[in-house]
Amino acid sequence: MQMPNSIIQFNQLTQTRYGPLLYNRFDKYVGGSIAAYGEFSEGEAAMFSQLVGFGHLVVEAGANIGAHKVHLAKLVGEQGAVFAFEPQRIVFQTLCANIALNQLVNVVTCQQGLGRQFGEMVLPNVDPRLENNFGGLSLLTEGDGEKVGIVTIDSLGLQRCNLIKVDVEGMEEEVISGAVNTIAKFRPILYLENDRAEKSASLIRFLQSLNYRVWWHLSPLFNPDNFAKNSQNIFGGVVSTNILCQPAESARPVAGLREILDENDRWDKL
């Protein structure tokens, strides 16, 4: 007998590589990966281990449920801090639960979006009890749904900043546009999703105008050496498509990554 949606349990708890995590069992990618492998996009986590150190300050736009947050918080230690922004209310609640479960005192969570300027946008109505890619939802300029506030990174008044991580479904350039003063002052490393072909050239061009060098970083969702020791690849060849951006004045080549020299360079041509 099928249970009514109102009492369907969608959250589950499991032990992962970096600590206990609550996840939505109906989430296709983040939840699916945590359930099957006890981790999500481990190639990204390995990259963060190279980029982030004790005492650093990290800002993340699109924090989701915190699959990478626990790792980042442990990397920076209690002398560092992680500012995590997640606009989706139900997802945000899970993020906060995971921060509490891992007893992290150095994470500041905000149920807001980050963008080019202050404003308000609409979250589409999504039922967490139905299968979906909850990390792949974009904010809307209008329509039915919950309204959410938009702020800028520059408005945070940070005293330092070492890494800005952005995964906001095609709005990466808007987030960075709202951080130009912070970027000019602290010259942080930027790690951005860049999987929208129609927006890639503009984003790369903008980053280069800020005097950054840019590299592709493709992280397969399936890691053969995963925490759960599960040899079944449920994701095939799916990868997280990101770019690593370093200030030109301090940039150094990264082993295994290809630098983007042309704004029209495409990840699917690698």
N, C-alpha and C positions, 0 to 999 in steps of 0.2 A: 504493500500500500504506500503510495507516495505521500510524503508530508507536505502540508501547505507551505508556500514560500515563507510565510511569517515565522516559521519555526525551523526552517532548514539551517543547519549549522554550516557556515561557510568558512570559518576560521579554524585552522589546525595549528598545533605547536609541534616543532621538531628541533632536534639538535643539529646545528650546522657547523661548518668548519670554524666559524668565529664566535659561536655562542648560540643560545636558544633563540629561535625566531618563530613568531606567529605569522602565518601566511594564509592567503585566500586560496582554498583548494580548487576554485573555479577560475583562477587566473592562469592563462595559457602559458605565459613565458616565465615571469618571475616566480609565481607560485609553483608552476609545473617543474621548474628547475630545482627549486628548494626541496620539493617533495621527492623528486627522483634522485637528486645528487647531493643534497645538503649544502648547496652553494649556488650562486648565480654569477655567470660571466666571470669566471675566475681569472681569465686573462686580464680583465680590468683591475681586479683586486691586486694581482701581481704587479701591474704597472704602478698602482698607488703606493705599493711598498717601496718602489724606487723613487717616487716623487715627494712623498710626505714623511716628515720626521717629527721627533719630539719637540713640542712647543709650537708647532705650526698652527695657523688658523686656516680653516677650510670653509668655503661657502658652497653649498649645493642647491641648485635649482632643480626641482623635480626629484625629490628624495625618495618617493615611493614609500615602501614599507620599511626601508632602512637596511636592505640586503647588503649594501656596502658601508652603511653608516657605522655599524658596530666595528668593522675593521678600521675605518678611518679614525674613529674616536680612540681606539686603542693605539693606533700609530702616533697620534699627536700627544697622547697622555694627558694627565690632568693639568699640565701647564699649558696645554693647547686648547683649542675649541673648534667645534664644528657647528655651523649655522645651517640648519636643514629646513628648506622650504618645500611644502607639499600642499597644493590647493584642494585636492579631493578629500572631502570630509571623512569618509569611511576609511580611505587609505591612510589619511593623516592619523586617525585614531589608532590604527595598527602600528604606524611608525612610533607613536608615543608609547604604546605597549611594549614594543621591542627595545626602546631606550630604557624603560623601567625594568624589563626582564634582565637586561644585561648590566643594570646598576651603573649606568653611565652618567656622570655628573658634569661632563664637559660638552654636552650637546644642547643647543638651543633650537627648539622646534617652532615653526611658524606655519599656520594654515593660511598661506598667502601665495600668490604667484609673484614672480620677479619679471620685470619688463623694462621697457624704455623710459616709462614715466608713470607717475601715480595714476591710478584709475580703477576700473572695475570690469570684470569679465564674467562670463556665465559658464558654469560647469554643466555639461550634458547630464541628464538624469540617467544613471546607470544602476541596475540592480546587482548588488554584489553576490547574489545567490544564483546568478546565471553566468555561464561561461563567457569570458571576454578577455581581451588583452588590456587590463586596467592601466598598465604603464604606457599604453599607446594612445590615450585619449588626449585631445587637444582642447584648450580653452576656446570659447566662442565669443564673438563680439556681441551676439544677440541670440534670442531664442529662449525656450523654456529650460529651467534648471536652477541650480543654486548659484547665487552671485558670490563672487570672491574678490577680495581686494588685491590690487597689484601695487607693489612698491619697487623701488630700485635698489640695487646694491650700493650705489653711492649714498643713499639716504641712511644707510646703517651706521655711518660714522665710525668705521672700523679703524683701529689703531695699528693693525697689521693685516696682511693677507698673503698667503703663500700659494693657495690653489683655489681656483673657481671651477667647479664641475657643473656642467649644464646638460640636462636631458629633458627637453621640454617640447618634443614633437614638432620641430620646425620653427620654433620661436627663439632659437639660440642667438641669432643676431640681435633681436630685441633685448634680450637679457644683457648681453655684452654692451650694447649701446647705453644701457642704464648703469654701467659700471666703468665708464671711461675715465672718470677722475680717480677712482680706486686703482684702476690698472696703471694709470700714469704715475701715481704716487708710489705704489708698492711693487709693480711689475711682477705679478704672480704668474705661475704656470696656469694655463687654461686647458681644460679637458672637456671637449664638447661632442655631443652626438652630431653627426652630419650624414644622415641617411636620406635626405630629401633632395633628389637630383635637381629639382627646379630652384632650390635655394642655395645650393652648394657654392656656386661661383661667387655670389654676392657675399656670402659669409666669409669665404677665403679672402676675397678682395678686401673686405673690411678689416680682418685680422692683420693682413699684411700692411694696411695703412696705419695700424697701431704699432708697427715695427716689430711684428712677431713672425717667427718662422714656424711652419706648420708641417706635421707629419700625419700620415694615415695610421690609425691603429685599429685593426680588425680583430675582434675577440670572439672566437667560436663559442656558441652557447654550450656545446658539449665539450667537456674536459675529460679525456680518458683517465686521468689521475684524480678523479673527483673524490670528494670526502666520503661518499657512500659506497665507493668501490663498485659502482654500477656500470657494467660494460655496455649496456644498451643505449644506443644513441637515439633519443626520441626527437631530436631537433634537426637531424640531417646536416646540411651545410649552412644552417642559419648562423649569422654572426652579428655581433653588436658593432655597428659602424661608427667610429669615433675619430676625432682628430686631436692630436697632442700639439699644443702651441706653446713655444718658449720665447721669451724676450730675445730679440736678435743679439743684444749686447752680451748675453750670457748663455746663449744656446749651444748645445753640443749634440752631435749625431747620436741617435738611439739605435742600438743594434737591432736589426730585424725590421726596422720601420723605414718606409720610403718617404722622403721629403716631397712636399707639394710645391713645385716651382711655378706651375701654371694654374691660374684660378679655375680653368676649365677641366683640370684633372678630375677623373671620376674614379670612385672606389671600385666600381664594377668593371673597370678596365685594368685592374691590377693583375 
